[in-house]
Amino acid sequence: MKRRFIPISLLFLCMSLPGRGQEPGAYVPETDTLVVKKISAWQDLKLGLMMTWGPYSQWGVVESWSLCGEDEPWCRRKGEDYETYRKNYENLKSTFNPVRFDPARWAKAARQAGIRYVVAMAKHHDGFCMFDTKTTDYRITDRGTPFSSSPKADVLKEILSAFRREGLWTGIYFSKPDWHSEYYWWRYFPTPDRNVNYDIGKHPDRWRKFVDYTHAQIGELMTGYGHIDILWLDGGWVQPLTHDEVMKYVTAPDYTFMHVQSQDIDMPGLVREARTHQPGLIVVDRAVPGKYQDYLTPENVVPREALPYPWESCITSTGSWSFTFNDTYKSGRELVGMLVDIVSKGGNLLLNIGPGPDGTWADEAYGRLQEMGDWLTVNGAAIYGSRAVAPYGEGKLRFTEGKDGSVYAIYVADSSETRPPAEIRLGALRPAPGATVTMLGVKSPLRWRTEGDGAVVEIPGTVRANPPCRYAWTISMAPAAK
């Protein structure tokens, strides 16, 4: 998804535009001991998978946003008549039939790729539910959807179960706004932008029904879908705002939203109830400063510096979030380099794949995951369970630190390099005297010498001729002197 953001901070909103700007210092650490423990364990996982998927995949269009009346590139649609377009879009439900849906294959490929958690889509902004909700018939299990006759019709449950069987953590993506709900986009009024399209102050009963609707759906997800580790809430504009904050929005030069207002869905009550059913649940209320954003989520970008709080870059594997015809995948080299860069700065990578309308991934998706898995099989010690260590990187090098004090220097090759250089220079880090220095995937230790404040590690010709992996090579130093 390509969409605008407020350039106030490093935060970019995946699957949505921002609710309000947030500076890094606005992060509020969690105090629930179970959640604190789980966040720390989540930081060890490093690599997750998201899948943006719904009936819109049949058209190969951007998810949900073509329903939005904002004059932005990601909201463009074919045809001049909005009402006809909306009717046809919502009618995609009647032809959505992903008969080749095979979540077991996805889960196996993800595990082999080194992915450690999944964030599966329950509902995007268009309101179509990829789970068996009782709150609406706008769902994949409704009789009006062809796939409802499949034993795998509850797509969300099938995905979560398959990934859980492979030993991965499970998370749920859920959009707080719901553009299909009459309690959010009341058809009595036009829908000029992404926000609720009526005055909540004048119609509090209608808004109360929307809050109840949202809580009911979250309740279903927290009680009927097994153990859940992460509740990943999108649509940051649905949040409580003060009058001054509303006016700041309305008068901002880069915003043209007509219906910005406080949209309070009682997050304290929602999270309290969710954690009653799922103790220790990580909640990610994206782009809403406060205690319900357990980690932050820069979108489609790697921050320039290490960030001082738990964070995850959510990034597409192609040029878009949802399936598009003949899309181009990022190369294995690019994905490995991106993972290394993110982890060296203390973050996780949440990589998105958009399944097609028949329920399959493109062959390129499997190929890219295999390349990542091959690299992580050799270099996983420098990634999983690691933490950022200053100076984080220099030149082509990125640094991480293991829990045992080992320091790893990962040399990220450029596109012209198919083997490691004869020497790798460390300008700011130096092994301890007498330390053993190795390259991950190579049994024999490497020779090294001091140089200034750093060191030079020599790479033998035999290793250069037959490197243990492609794209990036890891020098291991344990113990490390800083």
C-alpha positions in Angstrom: 0.0 0.0 0.0 1.3 3.4 -0.9 -0.1 6.1 1.3 0.7 9.4 2.9 2.2 9.8 6.4 2.8 12.6 8.8 6.6 13.2 8.7 6.8 13.9 12.5 8.6 10.7 13.4 9.9 7.5 12.2 6.6 5.9 12.4 4.8 4.8 9.2 1.5 3.1 9.4 1.1 -0.3 7.7 -2.3 -0.9 6.1 -3.5 2.6 7.1 -2.8 6.2 7.3 -1.8 7.7 10.7 -4.2 8.5 13.5 -1.9 11.3 14.8 1.8 11.9 14.7 3.9 10.3 17.4 7.4 11.0 18.4 9.6 8.1 19.6 9.6 9.4 23.2 5.8 8.9 23.3 6.2 5.2 23.8 4.7 4.0 27.1 6.3 0.9 28.5 4.0 -1.9 29.5 3.6 -2.7 33.2 1.7 -6.0 33.1 4.5 -8.5 34.0 3.1 -11.2 31.7 3.0 -8.8 28.8 6.5 -7.5 29.6 7.9 -11.0 29.5 6.1 -11.8 26.3 7.4 -8.6 24.6 10.9 -9.6 25.5 10.3 -13.1 24.0 8.8 -11.6 20.9 11.9 -9.4 20.4 13.9 -12.7 20.2 11.8 -13.9 17.2 13.0 -11.3 14.7 11.1 -12.5 11.7 7.3 -12.6 11.2 4.9 -13.0 8.3 1.7 -11.1 7.4 -0.8 -11.9 4.7 -3.0 -9.2 3.3 -5.9 -11.0 1.7 -9.6 -10.6 1.0 -12.1 -10.6 -1.9 -10.4 -7.6 -3.4 -7.6 -10.0 -4.6 -10.0 -11.0 -7.4 -9.5 -7.6 -9.0 -5.9 -7.2 -8.0 -6.5 -3.8 -6.4 -5.3 -2.2 -3.3 -7.1 -3.6 -0.3 -10.1 -1.5 0.9 -8.8 1.9 0.0 -10.6 2.2 -3.3 -13.8 2.5 -1.2 -12.4 5.6 0.5 -13.4 9.0 -0.9 -10.1 10.7 -0.4 -8.3 12.1 -3.5 -5.2 10.1 -3.1 -3.4 7.7 -5.5 -4.1 4.6 -3.3 -7.9 5.4 -3.3 -8.3 5.6 -7.1 -10.8 3.3 -8.8 -12.0 2.4 -12.2 -15.2 4.2 -13.4 -16.8 7.5 -12.5 -19.8 6.3 -10.5 -18.8 5.7 -6.9 -22.0 4.0 -5.8 -21.8 1.5 -8.7 -18.2 0.8 -7.8 -19.0 0.3 -4.1 -21.9 -2.1 -5.0 -19.6 -4.1 -7.3 -16.8 -4.1 -4.7 -19.0 -5.4 -2.0 -20.5 -8.0 -4.4 -17.0 -9.6 -4.7 -18.1 -11.6 -1.7 -20.4 -13.6 -4.0 -17.5 -14.7 -6.2 -14.7 -15.2 -3.7 -13.8 -18.8 -3.8 -10.1 -19.6 -3.0 -10.4 -23.3 -3.7 -6.6 -23.9 -3.7 -6.2 -22.4 -0.2 -3.5 -24.6 1.5 -2.4 -23.0 4.8 -0.4 -26.1 5.8 1.9 -25.5 2.8 2.2 -21.8 3.8 3.1 -22.7 7.4 5.7 -25.3 6.4 7.3 -22.8 4.0 7.3 -20.1 6.7 8.9 -22.3 9.3 11.6 -23.5 6.8 12.2 -19.8 6.0 13.0 -19.1 9.6 9.8 -17.2 10.3 8.8 -17.4 13.9 5.4 -15.7 14.1 2.4 -14.9 11.9 -0.1 -12.0 11.9 -3.1 -13.3 10.0 -5.9 -11.0 8.7 -9.3 -11.2 10.4 -10.7 -8.0 8.8 -9.4 -5.0 6.9 -11.0 -1.6 6.6 -13.6 -2.7 4.1 -15.2 -4.8 6.9 -15.1 -8.2 5.1 -14.5 -10.8 7.8 -12.1 -13.7 7.0 -13.5 -15.5 10.1 -16.7 -17.0 11.2 -18.3 -14.0 13.0 -21.9 -13.9 14.2 -22.0 -10.1 14.0 -22.4 -9.7 10.3 -23.1 -11.7 7.1 -20.3 -9.8 5.3 -18.0 -12.7 6.0 -16.3 -15.6 4.2 -18.4 -18.2 5.9 -21.8 -16.7 4.9 -23.8 -18.8 2.5 -23.6 -15.9 0.0 -19.9 -16.6 -0.4 -19.0 -19.7 -2.5 -16.1 -20.7 -0.3 -18.5 -21.1 2.7 -19.1 -24.7 1.6 -15.5 -25.6 2.1 -14.4 -27.3 5.3 -11.6 -24.7 5.3 -14.1 -21.8 5.1 -13.1 -20.2 8.4 -9.8 -19.0 6.7 -8.5 -17.3 9.8 -8.9 -20.4 12.0 -7.3 -22.6 9.4 -4.3 -20.3 9.1 -3.7 -19.9 12.8 -4.1 -23.7 13.4 -1.6 -24.5 10.6 1.0 -22.1 11.8 0.5 -23.1 15.4 1.2 -26.7 14.4 4.5 -25.7 12.9 5.5 -24.1 16.2 5.0 -20.4 15.3 3.5 -17.7 17.4 0.1 -16.5 16.2 -1.2 -13.0 15.9 -4.4 -11.5 14.4 -4.6 -8.3 12.3 -7.9 -6.4 12.9 -9.0 -3.1 11.5 -10.8 -0.9 14.0 -12.6 1.2 11.4 -15.2 -0.9 9.5 -16.5 0.8 6.3 -19.2 -1.8 5.7 -20.8 -1.3 9.1 -23.8 1.0 9.2 -22.6 2.0 12.7 -19.4 3.4 11.2 -20.3 4.5 7.7 -24.0 5.3 8.0 -25.4 5.2 4.4 -27.7 8.1 5.3 -24.6 10.3 4.8 -21.9 10.4 2.1 -18.4 9.1 3.0 -15.9 11.8 2.1 -13.0 10.3 3.9 -11.8 7.3 6.1 -13.5 8.6 9.3 -16.8 7.8 10.8 -19.2 9.8 8.6 -21.7 11.1 11.2 -21.4 13.4 14.2 -20.9 11.0 17.2 -22.0 13.8 19.6 -25.4 14.0 17.8 -25.7 10.2 17.4 -24.1 8.6 20.5 -26.4 5.6 20.4 -25.2 4.7 16.9 -21.6 5.0 18.0 -22.3 2.9 21.1 -23.5 0.2 18.7 -20.3 0.4 16.8 -18.2 0.1 20.0 -20.3 -3.0 21.0 -19.9 -4.4 17.5 -16.1 -4.0 17.7 -15.9 -5.5 21.2 -18.1 -8.4 20.1 -15.8 -9.3 17.2 -12.6 -9.0 19.3 -14.4 -11.2 21.9 -15.0 -13.9 19.2 -11.4 -13.8 18.1 -10.1 -14.0 21.7 -12.3 -17.0 22.6 -12.8 -19.1 19.5 -9.4 -19.2 17.8 -7.0 -20.9 20.2 -4.0 -19.3 21.9 -3.3 -15.8 20.5 0.0 -14.1 21.1 -0.5 -10.7 19.3 -3.6 -8.5 18.7 -2.5 -6.2 15.9 -5.0 -3.3 15.6 -4.9 -1.1 12.5 -6.7 2.1 11.7 -5.0 4.5 14.1 -7.5 7.3 13.3 -10.0 5.5 15.5 -8.9 6.8 18.8 -10.0 9.3 21.5 -9.0 12.9 20.7 -9.3 16.1 22.7 -10.9 19.1 21.1 -7.5 20.7 20.6 -6.2 17.6 18.8 -9.2 17.6 16.5 -8.7 21.2 15.6 -5.0 20.5 15.0 -6.0 17.8 12.5 -8.6 19.9 10.7 -6.2 22.9 10.3 -3.1 20.9 9.3 -2.0 21.8 5.7 -1.5 18.2 4.6 -4.9 17.0 5.8 -8.3 17.4 4.1 -10.3 15.1 6.3 -13.8 16.5 6.9 -15.0 14.3 9.7 -12.1 14.1 12.1 -13.5 13.7 15.6 -12.8 11.7 18.8 -13.5 8.0 18.0 -13.3 6.3 21.4 -13.9 2.5 21.3 -13.0 2.0 25.0 -9.6 0.5 24.5 -9.1 0.0 28.3 -12.2 -2.2 28.4 -11.4 -4.0 25.1 -7.8 -4.9 26.2 -8.8 -5.9 29.7 -11.4 -8.3 28.3 -9.0 -9.6 25.7 -6.3 -10.3 28.3 -8.9 -12.0 30.5 -9.1 -14.7 27.8 -5.5 -14.4 26.5 -3.2 -13.6 29.5 0.0 -11.8 28.5 -1.5 -10.8 25.1 0.6 -8.3 23.2 -1.6 -5.5 21.9 -0.5 -3.2 19.1 -2.8 -0.3 18.8 -0.9 1.2 15.9 0.0 4.9 16.0 -2.0 5.6 19.1 0.4 6.9 21.8 -0.2 5.3 25.1 -0.2 2.0 27.0 -1.9 -0.1 24.4 0.8 0.1 21.8 3.1 -2.6 23.1 5.5 -2.2 20.2 5.7 0.3 17.4 5.4 -0.5 13.7 7.3 1.6 11.1 5.8 0.8 7.6 7.8 -0.1 4.5 10.9 1.6 5.9 14.0 0.7 7.9 14.7 3.4 10.5 18.1 5.2 10.1 19.1 4.5 13.7 18.5 2.0 16.4 15.2 2.7 18.2 15.0 2.7 22.1 11.7 0.7 22.3 10.3 -2.6 20.9 9.5 -2.2 17.2 8.8 -4.0 14.0 9.1 -2.9 10.4 6.1 -4.2 8.4 7.3 -4.4 4.8 5.9 -5.8 1.6 7.6 -8.6 -0.3 6.4 -6.9 -3.5 5.3 -3.4 -4.5 2.0 -3.7 -2.8 0.3 -5.2 0.3 -2.4 -7.2 -1.4 -2.2 -9.4 -4.5 -1.7 -7.7 -7.8 -1.3 -9.3 -11.2 2.3 -9.7 -12.4 3.8 -8.1 -9.3 7.6 -8.0 -8.8 9.1 -9.6 -5.7 12.0 -8.2 -3.8 15.2 -10.2 -4.4 16.6 -12.7 -1.9 19.6 -10.4 -1.5 17.4 -7.4 -0.7 15.3 -9.4 1.8 18.4 -10.7 3.6 20.0 -7.3 3.7 16.8 -5.7 5.0 16.4 -8.3 7.8 20.0 -7.8 8.9 19.7 -4.0 8.9 16.5 -4.1 10.9 17.8 -6.6 13.5 21.0 -4.7 13.9 18.9 -1.7 15.0 16.9 -3.8 17.5 13.8 -4.4 15.5 11.8 -7.3 14.0 10.8 -7.7 10.3 7.2 -8.5 9.5 7.2 -9.5 5.9 4.0 -9.4 3.9 2.8 -11.8 1.2 -0.5 -11.2 -0.6 -2.2 -14.5 -1.5 -4.0 -14.6 -4.8 -7.8 -15.0 -5.4 -7.5 -18.8 -5.7 -5.8 -19.0 -2.3 -2.2 -19.6 -3.5 1.1 -17.8 -3.2 3.1 -17.0 -6.3 6.1 -19.4 -6.9 8.4 -16.4 -6.3 7.1 -16.0 -2.8 8.2 -19.6 -2.0 11.5 -19.0 -3.7 12.3 -15.9 -1.7 11.3 -17.6 1.6 13.6 -20.5 0.7 16.5 -18.1 0.1 15.9 -16.4 3.5 15.7 -19.8 5.1 19.0 -21.0 3.6 20.7 -17.9 4.9 19.2 -18.1 8.4 20.2 -21.8 8.6 23.8 -20.7 8.6 23.5 -17.3 10.3 20.6 -17.6 12.7 22.9 -17.3 15.8 23.5 -13.7 14.8 19.8 -12.9 14.4 17.5 -14.9 16.8 17.6 -13.7 20.4 20.1 -10.9 19.5 20.0 -7.3 20.6 21.4 -4.1 19.1 24.9 -3.2 20.0 26.6 0.1 19.3 27.7 1.3 16.9 25.1 -0.9 15.1 26.8 -0.7 11.8 29.6 0.8 9.7 29.9 0.7 6.0 28.7 -2.8 4.8 28.9 -4.2 8.3 26.0 -4.6 10.7 26.5 -5.6 14.4 24.4 -7.7 16.8 25.0 -9.1 20.2 23.9 -12.5 21.5 22.7 -13.1 25.1 26.0 -14.8 25.9 27.9 -11.7 25.1 29.0 -12.8 21.6 29.2 -10.1 19.1 28.5 -10.7 15.4 29.7 -8.5 12.5 27.6 -9.2 9.4 29.1 -8.2 6.1 26.2 -7.4 3.8 27.4 -7.8 0.2 26.4 -5.5 -2.6 25.0 -6.9 -5.9 28.4 -7.3 -7.5 29.8 -9.5 -4.7 29.4 -13.2 -4.8 32.0 -14.1 -2.2 33.4 -12.4 0.9 36.4 -10.1 0.6 39.9 -11.2 1.5 39.8 -9.0 4.6 37.0 -7.6 6.7 37.9 -4.5 8.7 36.2 -3.7 12.0 36.6 0.0 12.8 34.9 0.2 16.1 34.9 -3.3 17.6 37.7 -5.5 18.4 37.9 -9.1 19.6 39.3 -9.7 23.1 42.9 -10.7 23.2 43.2 -14.4 22.5 39.5 -14.7 21.4 38.5 -17.2 18.8 37.1 -15.5 15.7 35.0 -17.5 13.3 32.7 -17.2 10.3 29.3 -18.8 10.9 29.1 -21.9 8.7 32.9 -22.3 8.7 34.6 -24.7 11.1 38.1 -23.4 11.2 38.9 -20.2 13.2 40.0 -17.1 11.3 43.2 -15.1 11.8 42.8 -11.5 12.9 45.0 -8.6 13.9 44.4 -5.3 15.6 44.3 -2.1 13.6 43.7 1.2 15.3 40.7 0.9 17.6 39.4 -2.0 15.6 40.6 -5.2 13.9 41.2 -6.8 10.5 39.8 -10.3 10.0 41.4 -12.4 7.3 39.2 -14.6 5.1 41.1 -17.6 3.6 41.0 -18.3 -0.1 39.3 -21.6 0.5 36.4 -19.9 2.3 36.2 -17.2 -0.3 36.1 -19.8 -3.1 33.3 -21.8 -1.3 31.4 -19.4 1.1 28.9 -20.9 3.5 26.0 -18.8 2.2 25.0 -16.0 -0.2 24.4 -12.3 0.3 25.9 -11.7 3.7 28.6 -13.4 5.9 28.9 -13.3 9.6 32.0 -12.9 11.7 31.5 -14.2 15.3 33.5 -12.9 18.2 33.1 -14.4 21.6 33.8 -13.1 24.2 33.9 -9.5 22.8 35.7 -6.5 24.0 34.0 -3.2 23.3 
